[in-house]
Amino acid sequence: MNVQTRDVNTLEAGMLAIGRAARDAAVAMREASTARKNKALEAAADALRADEADILAANDIDMKAATERNLSPAMLDRLKLDAKRIDATARSVADVANLPDPVGRELARWKRPNGLDISRIATPIGVIGIIYESRPNVTADAGALCLKSGNVAILRGGSESLHSSRAIHTALVRGLEAAGLPDAAIQLVPTTDRAAVGHMLAGLNGAIDLIVPRGGKSLVARVQSEARVPVLAHLEGICHTYVHEKADLAMARQIVLNAKMRRTGVCGATETLLIDRTILETHLCPILGDLVAAGCEIRGDDEVCRVYPSAKPATEDDWRTEYLDAIIAVRSVGGVEDAIRHIAAYGSQHTECIVTEDIRVAERFLAGLDSAIVMHNASTQFADGGEFGMGAEIGIGTGKLHARGPVGVEQLTTFKYVVRGAGQTRA
């Protein structure tokens, strides 16, 4: 056996061992009490704060390597940790502990004429594989959400965040140990070898019940193409903000600026601005002026470029692009129906917002779109599990099955039917 073959076999054996440990841990997690899960989360939050210096030192290693690799500013922003972000991550973990336990909830109950008592009860999914890229905070968010929902997590972070993720994972394991829960309930894949992802997508010999990818278009496309287990994913976040002719200008300026520039690298950032033709002369220049002053590049259609000549001409590809950067595509439309048609044609069914004082038009917009999240007079950057009161999220689901929008603890459960009888037999 040559060295390369031996390495391949060693990787496969290691990944299968992770899968077996996860499956064993799933038995304990399925029956773990609410008190024990909460204790683990609270201890993990304390450990994250106590380990701040170690986490920052690990993140510094990742940031230096990422800078040398010339990663984009958006990727660097996703990767970077500081004291404030670590504290926010710890608070997010603690917030998950304060959420109601989703396991064991009675979702429905009814009685049949023959006396059978039937109930539908929420249960953990089992073992969830999470594959993500540069955001090290996903390690904590995904681990915490899986823990509270009684699931086991197998985490495979990106190579650029390896040291940061390891430091965060260490704190999570300390939380599990403090509560007497198995260490294998939250495992971090120890290698950056891309072949490890392939083993996860194959299911680790039946160990993995669900794969959740969180990253760029190429990662999600690979997962959806190769996975042999169910996938919960969104492909990209091409989010829209539509400024209707009855929009309050001050509100529109505030919302658009925040929706685009608060953090350009998040999936809820607005990528395309739609604005009614009837207000181009009054609303367009103030809104775009705010964006430019904040460092945003404008790409507009012919009418936008006419009113705002410094905008670059937009191409057809701009309407389909998730920039994750300080760039926005701007198009004029002929009213709410035109805006709905544009979003239906070019959007990714993630998050859309209308800014208007006309409630009737707002309701038409909210009803006319099939996106996972639709908003009225609020920044698209609220597309986040924490902002929805879910404590954290494992991602934003844009598919039609199981979970849509922020995926929190409730969305990480499935259900079973419990049937209680008194000796009934079927004729």
N, C-alpha and C positions, 0 to 999 in steps of 0.2 A: 504494500500500500504506500503510495507516494504521499508527500507532505500535504499537497493540496487536497487529496481525497480524505486524508485523516482530519484536516481542518473542517471540511464539509461535514463529515460524520460527527465530529465533536460539536459543531454548532447545532446540528439536528438533534443530537442527544440532549444537549443543554436546553433547547427550546421545548422538547417533549417533556423533560423533567419539570420545567416551569408549568406546563399544562397539567401534568399529574398533580403537582402541588396545589394548583389553583382549584382543580376539581375536588380535591380532598377538603380544602378550606371552604369551598362553597357549601358543604354540608353544615359546618359550624355556623357560617354566616347566615344561612337561611333561617336558623333557629335562634340567632343571637337576640337578646332582649334589647328593647329600646334604651334602657339605662346603660347597658354595656356599650352599645354603639355610640351613644352620646358621650360617655366617658372617654372613649378612644378619640373622638373628634376634638373634645375640649383639651385633652392632653396633647394632641397633635398641634393644635393652635398655639398652645403654650410653648411647645418645642420649637415651632417655627420662629417665634419671637426670641426665644433663648439662643437659637442658632443663627441669629441675624448676621453676625460677623463671618461665620463660616459660609453662609449662603452667598454673601456679597463677595467673598474672596473667590468662591467657585465661579460666580457669575463674571467676575473680572477676567478670569482665564478664558471663558467663552467669548466675552466681548472683544478681547484682544485678538483672538483667533478669527472671529467674524470680521473684524475690521481689516485684518491682513488679507482676508478672502474677498474683500470689497463687496460685502453684502450691502443691499440697498438700505437707505435710511429707514424705510418702513420696517424691514426685517430687523434692523438694529434696535429700533424702538420696541418691537415685540419681544426681543431677547433681553433687553436691559432690565435689571432689577435695582432698586434703591430701597432705602429704609421705608419710605412711604409705601412702595408697592409690596414689600414683604409684610408690612403691617396690614395692608388691605387684603393680602392673601390669607393671613392668619385670621382676620375678622371674617372673611368669607367662609373659612372652615368652621369657625365657631358659630356662624349664622346657620350653617347646615345642621349643626347639632340642635338648634332651637326650632327647627322645622318639625311639623308633625311626622311621625313615622308612617311612611306609605305602606308598609308591609302589614298584612292582616286586615286592611280596610274592607268592609263589606260594601261592594260596589252596587249590588242589587240583591233582592231576595223576594221570592214569591212561592206560592203554594199551589200545587196541582190538584185537580178534582179528586185524584186517587189518594191524596194525603201526603204525597212526597213534598218535602220542604227543600227548596233549591236556593242556594246562594252563590254569588260570584265574588271571590275573595282575591285581593291583590297579593301577588307573590313576587319574589325576586326573579329576574331573568336567569341569573346563574353566574356565568363567567363572561365578562365583557372585555374585549381587547380594544384598547384605545391607541391609535396611531396618530401622532401629531408632530408638528414641526418646531418652529423656533420659540414658542411661548412656554417658558418653564413653569409659569403659574398653572398651566393645564395639569401638571403633575399633581398639584394639591387639589385643584377643583375636581378633577376626574376621580381621584382617589377618595375624596370626601363624599362625593355624591354616590359612588358605588357602595361605599361603606354604609351610609345611612339607609340606602335602599336594599341592604342585605345581599349585595352582589360582591363578587370578587373581581378585582381589576388587574389586568396585565397591561402595563404601560410601556409603549415604545416611543420615546421622544426622539426629536431630531438630533443629528450629530452635533449641530451647532450649539445645542443647549445641554449637552451631556453632563457636564460638571454641575451646572445649576440644578438640573433635575435630580441628580444623585443626592445632592445636599438636601433638597426638599423631601425626597423620598425617605431619607434617613429620619427626618422628623416625623413623618407619617408612621413609620414602623415603630418609633418610640411610643406613639399614641396607641397603636394596636397592642403593644406589649403591656402598657399600663392598664389596659382593660381586659387583659387575659384572652385576647383574640389572636388567631393564628397570623404569624408574620406574612404568610403567603396570601393573605387576603388582599394585599396591595403589593404587586411585584413590578419591578422596573427591569426591562430587558437590558442586560449588562453590556451589550455590544452595539456598535454602530453599523455592523455589517448589514447591508440591504437585504441579504438573503433571509435574515431573521423575520423581516416583514412578510416574505413569501411563506414562511412556515406558519405565521399567524393567520394569513389569509386562507391557508389550507385547513385551518381549524385545530392544529395541534392534536391530531388523532382524536377528534371529537370533543376536545376539552372546551373550546370556545363556543359560546352560544350566540354572540353578537359582536360585530366589529363596528367601531365608531371612528372614522377618520376625521381629523381636524387639521386642515392645512390648505395648501394651494391647490389649484386646479389639477396639476399633474399628479399629485398624491392621491386626491380623491378619485380621479379617473382610473388610476391603477387599481385602487382598492375595489372600485365597482366592477372593473373588468376581470380581476383575478380571484376575487373572494369566492370561497365555496361555502360560506356561512352567511346569514343575513347581515345586511349593512344598513346602518342609520347614518345618513350623510346629507350635506348640502354641497353642491358642486362649486358655487361661487355666490358672492353677494353683490349683485348689480342692483343697488338700491336707488330709488328715485324720490326726489322731493318735487312736488308740483305746486307752483304758486298760481292760484286762481285769481281771476280779475277782481274778486271781492276780498282779496287778502289785505290785512292790515300791514302796511309797509314796514313799520318798526318790528312787528312780530316776524314778518317774513325774513328780514335781514338777520335777526337774531337766530332764528331756526336754521336757515341755510348755512350760516357761518359755522354754527355748532355741528350741524349734521355732516359737514364736509371736513372741517379742520380741527375739531376737538382731538381726535386721534384718527389719522388717515389710514392706518394699517389695520383697523378692525373691520369685521365683515359687515357691520351695520352702518359704515360710513356711506353717505350719499355719493354716488358716482355720476349720476345724471340729474341735472336740474331742468325741469320743464316749466315754462312760463307762458301765460296767455299773451297772444299778440296784442290784445287791447291795452295792455299795461306795460309794453316794452319801453315806451318813452318815459314813463314815470317811475317804474320799479326796477328795471334791469340795471341801470348804471349804479345806483346805490348798493344793490345786492352784490354785483360783481366787483365793485370797488372795495367792499369789505373783504371779499375773498382774496383779491390781488394784494391788498395791504397785508394780509396774513401769509402771503407767500404762495398762493395757489395759481396754477396755470389754467387759463380759460380756453376751451375749444368749443366754438359755436357754429351753428348753422348760418346760412346766408343772412337771415334777418337779424340774428344776434350780432353778427360781425358788422352789419350796417349801423346798428345803434351803438355798438361797442367795438370800434375799429381795431383795438389792440388785441382782441381775441384771435386765436389761431383758427383757421377753417377746420371744422370737424370732418372726419371721414366716416364712412359707414361703419367701420370697425369701432369707432369711439362709442357708439351707442351700445355695443356688446362687450365693453371692456370693464373689468374690475381693476381699477388702477392701484388701489391700496397705496396711494401716493397723493401728493398735493396737486392733483389734476382733476378737473371736472368738465364733463361734456354738458353743453347748454343748448336746448332746443326750444323754439317757439311752437306753441300749439294753438288750435282753434277752439279750445274749450275742454270741458271735462271728458267728453266722449273721445276726443282726439287724444287726450292724455292717457286714458284707459287703453286705447288701441296701441299706443306706442309702448306702454309698459308690458302689455300682453305679448307684443311682438319681440321685444328686446330684453325683457327682465328675466330674472332667475327665480322668481317667486319667493324672494327673501323678505324684504321690508320696503314699504312704500308709504309716503306721507303726502297729504294735501294740506295746504295752508289757505284757509278761507274763513270768512265770517258768515258765509251762506250755509246754513245747516243742511238745507235740502241737497245742495250740490255735494257737500261733504258726505252725506249718507249714500248718495249715488256712487261716489268714488269708493267708499268702504265696501259697498255691496258688489260693485262691478269688477273687483279684482280678486284673483284666486291666490294671492300671495299668502305666505305663512303669517305675516304680520302686516296689518294696515293701520295707519295712524291719521289722526286729525289734529293739526296744530301742535305737533310735538316732534322733536328731533329724532331722526332715524337712529341716532346713537343710543336711544333707549332700548334698542333691540338686544337685550341682555338679560340673562336669567336673574342676576342680582337685582337689577332694576325692576324686574317683574315680581320681586319678593320671593324668589325661589332659592335664595341663598347663594347659588352659583349655577353654572350651567356646564354641560359637557359639550355643547355645540348648539347650533340652530338647525333644526330639521326642516327641509324644504320639500321632502317627498310627501306622498299622499297617504302612506300607510303608517300605522302605529303612532308616531309622535311628530308634531309640526311645531315650529317656533322653538323657543328656548327649551332645551331638554334638561329637566331637573330631576329630582328624586322620584316624583310620581311617574314621570315618563320612562324611568328605568325599571318599572315593574311590568309584569304581565299578570295573568289571573288564572285561577282554577275554579272549577265548580265543585261545591260541596253539597252532596245530596243526603238528606236525612230521612229515613223511612221508619216504618213500624211493621216490617214483615211483608211489604207489598211484593207481588210477583207479576210479571207481564203476561197477559193472555196470548 
